[in-house]
Amino acid sequence: MPLTGLPHALPAPVRPPAAARALRLTLSLLPLLLIAAWAVVDRHAVRDGTARLAAADPGWLLVASLFTCLGWVAAACVRQGAVPERLPPGLLLASQFAAGAANHVLPASLGAHAVTLRFLRKRGVPLARATASLTLYSLVRPIAKTFVLLVFVLVAPDLLRFGDLVPDSWALLLTAGGTLAGLAAAGVVVAVVRPLRRPVLRFLHTALTDARLLHSRPSRYLPLWGGAAATPLLQGSVIACVGFALGLPLSWAQVVLALLVASTAVGAVPAPGGIGPVDAALVFTMAAFGAPVPLATATVIGYRVLTVWIPLLPGALVLSALVQRKVL
């Protein structure tokens, strides 16, 4: 005789298979392993930069650390402005802090985009919309940086006294020709390969629709463009503060303009976090402004230690924690 009035037994929780648990554990530990390998390969730069920072003015380094933290806030603002859905601010900021660690391991911002894409999917954002937000993010940042550079040129034209850094007409023509050729090749591939045509057109439709929607809402386009414009200013402020701590004989405007010029010139080179090509161009640009090359090099090394190596391990731990908690 069946019993009535008794609560039904709850089903036993289903445990994920051992392979899935092993994969999640591997993904949690992979950032730490990559960081350890990178630290061994680049140990000389880490040691030299840390030694120089130890002898620098701690007050300016504290201000530089503050600007570094504001950089993650600006990145979170741009990410929120690129999607119509409202994202939890705390988790969004944590994901961008973790994305910073991934961004310095993989080239061309692939690590940061992968972390952000995973975060958006976990928040219920459709794949097409999440991918479109990454594209919008990637387009808005260089446009905003170019606008900031033009503002510097118009407001302070006397700063532009480095003729060696201005590319000649042939370099500009080659750059423009390469860009147009790449766009034309992509268009031909989409037009010829039928399986690519429909998903590409669907993606473009989603991207354009979301862009129009976002730019009709001030709560989205203000953080989108404001955060993108603030990012190079914050990065330049970090470099300037590190330079002031080391005695760099340049003004804030000169350092920020040097960063804008250097990152615009070689920012498209697919290096992890822009490290390498941007660093060399930044040292060369600051030297063109009159800074001693050894001091400019020490400033860039200190900047990388402060913005890459010091946050790298905490960022990797946050990344692992977010994976473990299934936020990513």
PATOR-174764 format. One record per residue (C-alpha): residue number from 1; residue in one letter; x, y, z. Coordinates in Angstrom, 3 decimals, padded with zeros to 6 digits. Example, Ala and Ser with C-alpha at 12.3 -4.5 7.8 and 13.67 -1.06 7.14 Angstrom:
BEGIN
   pos   code          X          Y          Z
     1      A    012.300   -004.500    007.800
     2      S    013.670   -001.060    007.140
This chain:
BEGIN
   pos   code          X          Y          Z
     1      M    000.000    000.000    000.000
     2      P    001.646    003.285   -001.069
     3      L    002.287    005.845    001.591
     4      T    000.740    009.281    001.090
     5      G    001.612    012.593    002.608
     6      L    005.314    011.845    002.681
     7      P    007.755    014.021    000.750
     8      H    009.177    012.493   -002.357
     9      A    012.788    011.440   -002.130
    10      L    015.154    013.861   -003.839
    11      P    017.166    012.394   -006.690
    12      A    020.782    011.753   -005.942
    13      P    023.057    014.499   -007.298
    14      V    024.651    013.577   -010.571
    15      R    028.422    013.850   -010.362
    16      P    030.274    014.873   -013.483
    17      P    032.348    012.123   -015.076
    18      A    035.982    011.777   -014.116
    19      A    037.138    013.063   -017.520
    20      A    035.145    016.296   -017.094
    21      R    036.539    016.830   -013.591
    22      A    040.078    016.219   -014.838
    23      L    039.540    018.682   -017.706
    24      R    038.238    021.373   -015.341
    25      L    041.201    020.838   -013.017
    26      T    043.585    021.095   -015.964
    27      L    041.980    024.330   -017.128
    28      S    042.264    025.704   -013.600
    29      L    045.974    024.912   -013.336
    30      L    046.934    025.753   -016.924
    31      P    047.264    029.542   -016.348
    32      L    049.608    028.943   -013.415
    33      L    051.744    026.537   -015.452
    34      L    051.983    028.961   -018.374
    35      I    052.934    031.818   -016.063
    36      A    055.625    029.704   -014.390
    37      A    057.104    028.796   -017.796
    38      W    057.027    032.406   -018.940
    39      A    058.665    033.599   -015.728
    40      V    061.547    031.147   -016.270
    41      V    062.049    032.276   -019.877
    42      D    061.884    036.019   -019.087
    43      R    063.506    035.894   -015.651
    44      H    066.221    038.474   -016.496
    45      A    063.705    041.207   -017.376
    46      V    061.706    040.448   -014.249
    47      R    064.790    040.617   -012.033
    48      D    066.138    043.840   -013.582
    49      G    062.790    045.596   -013.543
    50      T    062.091    044.600   -009.969
    51      A    065.521    045.840   -008.868
    52      R    064.964    049.218   -010.507
    53      L    061.501    049.551   -008.987
    54      A    062.916    048.788   -005.555
    55      A    065.099    051.907   -005.803
    56      A    062.339    054.144   -007.220
    57      D    060.166    056.711   -005.440
    58      P    057.426    054.677   -003.670
    59      G    054.945    057.553   -003.781
    60      W    054.880    057.686   -007.557
    61      L    054.750    053.885   -007.726
    62      L    051.675    053.930   -005.501
    63      V    050.001    056.388   -007.863
    64      A    050.991    054.176   -010.791
    65      S    049.384    051.197   -009.035
    66      L    046.175    053.199   -008.657
    67      F    046.101    053.972   -012.381
    68      T    046.747    050.275   -013.076
    69      C    043.660    049.301   -011.068
    70      L    041.598    051.952   -012.851
    71      G    042.644    050.336   -016.126
    72      W    040.736    047.167   -015.199
    73      V    037.701    049.290   -014.319
    74      A    037.900    050.959   -017.742
    75      A    038.108    047.564   -019.444
    76      A    035.037    046.396   -017.539
    77      C    033.164    049.546   -018.622
    78      V    033.983    048.890   -022.284
    79      R    032.900    045.249   -021.996
    80      Q    029.586    046.252   -020.377
    81      G    028.989    048.903   -023.011
    82      A    029.446    046.342   -025.799
    83      V    026.471    044.135   -024.774
    84      P    022.822    045.117   -024.227
    85      E    022.406    042.740   -021.270
    86      R    023.282    044.026   -017.815
    87      L    026.257    042.157   -016.347
    88      P    027.016    041.778   -012.624
    89      P    029.615    044.497   -011.917
    90      G    031.672    042.519   -009.390
    91      L    031.985    039.397   -011.510
    92      L    032.603    041.496   -014.619
    93      L    035.497    043.298   -012.933
    94      A    036.892    039.993   -011.659
    95      S    036.670    038.507   -015.146
    96      Q    038.617    041.441   -016.610
    97      F    041.279    041.094   -013.931
    98      A    041.548    037.411   -014.838
    99      A    041.460    038.259   -018.549
   100      G    044.513    040.447   -018.024
   101      A    046.496    037.380   -016.962
   102      A    045.287    035.392   -019.971
   103      N    045.978    038.348   -022.270
   104      H    049.694    038.290   -021.426
   105      V    050.005    034.599   -022.297
   106      L    048.339    034.475   -025.726
   107      P    048.978    036.933   -028.594
   108      A    046.614    039.476   -030.170
   109      S    044.339    039.677   -027.101
   110      L    043.120    036.122   -027.760
   111      G    043.378    035.198   -024.086
   112      A    041.321    038.161   -022.888
   113      H    038.705    037.616   -025.588
   114      A    038.441    033.913   -024.743
   115      V    037.893    034.654   -021.046
   116      T    035.332    037.362   -021.815
   117      L    033.505    035.170   -024.322
   118      R    033.264    032.387   -021.759
   119      F    032.019    034.856   -019.133
   120      L    029.327    036.237   -021.455
   121      R    028.142    032.747   -022.404
   122      K    027.887    031.797   -018.739
   123      R    025.748    034.909   -018.184
   124      G    023.293    033.705   -020.824
   125      V    024.395    035.973   -023.689
   126      P    023.840    034.214   -027.048
   127      L    026.960    033.194   -028.922
   128      A    026.311    035.494   -031.890
   129      R    025.770    038.502   -029.628
   130      A    028.785    037.663   -027.455
   131      T    031.008    037.351   -030.535
   132      A    029.631    040.610   -031.929
   133      S    030.456    042.340   -028.638
   134      L    034.077    041.214   -028.925
   135      T    034.225    042.622   -032.447
   136      L    032.706    045.915   -031.319
   137      Y    035.185    046.050   -028.433
   138      S    038.086    045.455   -030.820
   139      L    036.876    048.194   -033.182
   140      V    036.016    050.831   -030.599
   141      R    039.358    050.750   -028.769
   142      P    041.614    051.709   -031.740
   143      I    039.079    054.275   -032.953
   144      A    038.954    055.889   -029.518
   145      K    042.756    055.767   -029.243
   146      T    043.078    057.484   -032.632
   147      F    040.636    060.161   -031.492
   148      V    042.694    060.760   -028.337
   149      L    045.848    060.988   -030.462
   150      L    044.206    063.573   -032.735
   151      V    043.134    065.586   -029.695
   152      F    046.740    065.618   -028.472
   153      V    047.948    066.729   -031.901
   154      L    045.401    069.545   -032.078
   155      V    045.794    070.743   -028.493
   156      A    049.586    070.494   -028.262
   157      P    051.095    070.533   -031.774
   158      D    054.432    071.705   -030.353
   159      L    054.956    068.217   -028.891
   160      L    055.299    066.737   -032.363
   161      R    058.972    067.418   -032.911
   162      F    060.225    063.987   -033.919
   163      G    060.464    063.798   -037.655
   164      D    062.186    060.402   -037.627
   165      L    059.031    058.802   -036.230
   166      V    056.758    060.032   -039.015
   167      P    056.514    057.341   -041.716
   168      D    057.273    058.325   -045.284
   169      S    054.718    058.232   -048.084
   170      W    055.814    054.790   -049.282
   171      A    055.279    053.277   -045.831
   172      L    051.806    054.822   -045.632
   173      L    050.933    053.555   -049.109
   174      L    052.135    050.043   -048.288
   175      T    050.135    050.022   -045.059
   176      A    046.985    051.245   -046.773
   177      G    047.487    048.815   -049.651
   178      G    047.991    045.880   -047.296
   179      T    044.853    046.763   -045.348
   180      L    042.735    047.079   -048.493
   181      A    044.166    043.850   -049.903
   182      G    043.322    041.996   -046.687
   183      L    039.749    043.291   -046.706
   184      A    039.344    042.439   -050.385
   185      A    040.702    038.907   -049.832
   186      A    038.292    038.364   -046.945
   187      G    035.393    039.565   -049.111
   188      V    036.385    037.227   -051.944
   189      V    036.651    034.247   -049.587
   190      V    033.194    034.937   -048.147
   191      A    031.711    035.378   -051.616
   192      V    033.291    032.214   -053.054
   193      V    032.988    029.792   -050.125
   194      R    029.252    029.160   -049.759
   195      P    029.346    027.535   -046.269
   196      L    030.890    030.740   -044.883
   197      R    028.417    033.129   -046.485
   198      R    025.383    032.496   -044.304
   199      P    027.123    032.533   -040.868
   200      V    029.134    035.624   -041.839
   201      L    026.024    037.484   -043.006
   202      R    024.157    036.415   -039.870
   203      F    027.034    037.638   -037.733
   204      L    027.164    041.001   -039.546
   205      H    023.421    041.415   -039.119
   206      T    023.658    040.697   -035.391
   207      A    026.643    043.023   -034.974
   208      L    024.990    045.925   -036.792
   209      T    021.692    045.436   -034.963
   210      D    023.392    045.360   -031.559
   211      A    025.554    048.374   -032.441
   212      R    022.470    050.433   -033.291
   213      L    020.746    049.263   -030.114
   214      L    023.741    050.079   -027.909
   215      H    024.201    053.536   -029.399
   216      S    020.577    054.372   -028.632
   217      R    021.169    053.802   -024.903
   218      P    023.420    056.240   -023.015
   219      S    023.990    053.624   -020.314
   220      R    025.840    051.596   -022.930
   221      Y    027.578    053.943   -025.369
   222      L    028.922    056.244   -022.638
   223      P    030.889    053.489   -020.838
   224      L    031.776    051.945   -024.203
   225      W    033.434    055.024   -025.689
   226      G    034.406    056.646   -022.390
   227      G    036.204    053.535   -021.165
   228      A    037.912    053.058   -024.540
   229      A    039.157    056.661   -024.556
   230      A    040.275    056.451   -020.925
   231      T    042.301    053.253   -021.463
   232      P    045.322    054.781   -023.288
   233      L    045.274    057.769   -020.921
   234      L    045.421    055.442   -017.915
   235      Q    048.174    053.331   -019.488
   236      G    050.175    056.442   -020.287
   237      S    049.638    057.706   -016.742
   238      V    051.090    054.463   -015.368
   239      I    054.181    054.853   -017.563
   240      A    054.523    058.525   -016.635
   241      C    054.305    057.789   -012.900
   242      V    056.893    055.018   -013.193
   243      G    059.087    057.426   -015.143
   244      F    058.674    060.142   -012.512
   245      A    059.641    057.602   -009.848
   246      L    062.849    056.878   -011.772
   247      G    063.598    060.500   -012.704
   248      L    062.485    060.456   -016.348
   249      P    062.851    064.007   -017.770
   250      L    059.568    063.983   -019.720
   251      S    056.158    065.482   -019.008
   252      W    052.928    063.522   -018.666
   253      A    051.731    064.706   -022.073
   254      Q    054.971    063.614   -023.741
   255      V    054.807    060.145   -022.204
   256      V    051.147    059.649   -023.122
   257      L    051.784    060.854   -026.667
   258      A    054.784    058.535   -026.925
   259      L    052.575    055.605   -025.929
   260      L    049.872    056.602   -028.408
   261      V    052.364    056.854   -031.249
   262      A    054.192    053.638   -030.342
   263      S    051.063    051.540   -029.889
   264      T    049.527    052.920   -033.087
   265      A    052.685    052.168   -035.070
   266      V    053.249    048.560   -033.958
   267      G    050.131    047.693   -031.952
   268      A    048.912    045.315   -034.664
   269      V    051.908    042.999   -034.210
   270      P    050.488    039.822   -032.582
   271      A    052.632    039.698   -029.444
   272      P    051.268    038.617   -026.042
   273      G    049.844    041.742   -024.446
   274      G    051.758    043.869   -026.937
   275      I    054.978    043.061   -025.077
   276      G    058.049    043.310   -027.262
   277      P    057.228    045.434   -030.320
   278      V    055.326    048.086   -028.354
   279      D    058.077    048.193   -025.719
   280      A    060.799    048.774   -028.302
   281      A    058.745    051.429   -030.093
   282      L    057.936    053.116   -026.781
   283      V    061.604    053.324   -025.788
   284      F    062.475    054.713   -029.221
   285      T    059.659    057.283   -029.068
   286      M    060.566    058.507   -025.581
   287      A    064.189    058.769   -026.681
   288      A    063.028    060.921   -029.608
   289      F    061.409    063.235   -027.062
   290      G    064.782    063.626   -025.313
   291      A    064.796    060.904   -022.657
   292      P    068.054    058.956   -022.145
   293      V    067.726    055.504   -023.656
   294      P    068.769    053.627   -020.456
   295      L    066.230    055.587   -018.403
   296      A    063.496    055.087   -020.998
   297      T    064.273    051.363   -021.037
   298      A    064.123    051.190   -017.243
   299      T    060.781    053.017   -017.301
   300      V    059.285    050.519   -019.753
   301      I    060.649    047.565   -017.768
   302      G    059.221    049.015   -014.564
   303      Y    055.893    049.598   -016.299
   304      R    055.761    045.973   -017.425
   305      V    056.683    044.686   -013.982
   306      L    053.969    046.811   -012.400
   307      T    051.222    046.039   -014.910
   308      V    052.123    042.507   -016.013
   309      W    054.268    040.584   -013.574
   310      I    052.896    041.793   -010.244
   311      P    049.199    041.225   -011.180
   312      L    049.941    038.069   -013.164
   313      L    049.890    035.533   -010.346
   314      P    046.835    037.061   -008.577
   315      G    045.094    037.259   -011.958
   316      A    045.845    033.608   -012.650
   317      L    044.514    032.645   -009.217
   318      V    041.321    034.619   -009.867
   319      L    041.038    032.951   -013.264
   320      S    041.380    029.513   -011.701
   321      A    038.841    030.412   -009.001
   322      L    036.328    031.624   -011.581
   323      V    036.743    028.378   -013.527
   324      Q    036.295    026.322   -010.362
   325      R    033.137    028.253   -009.411
   326      K    031.829    027.831   -012.990
   327      V    031.696    031.580   -013.553
   328      L    033.864    030.875   -016.603
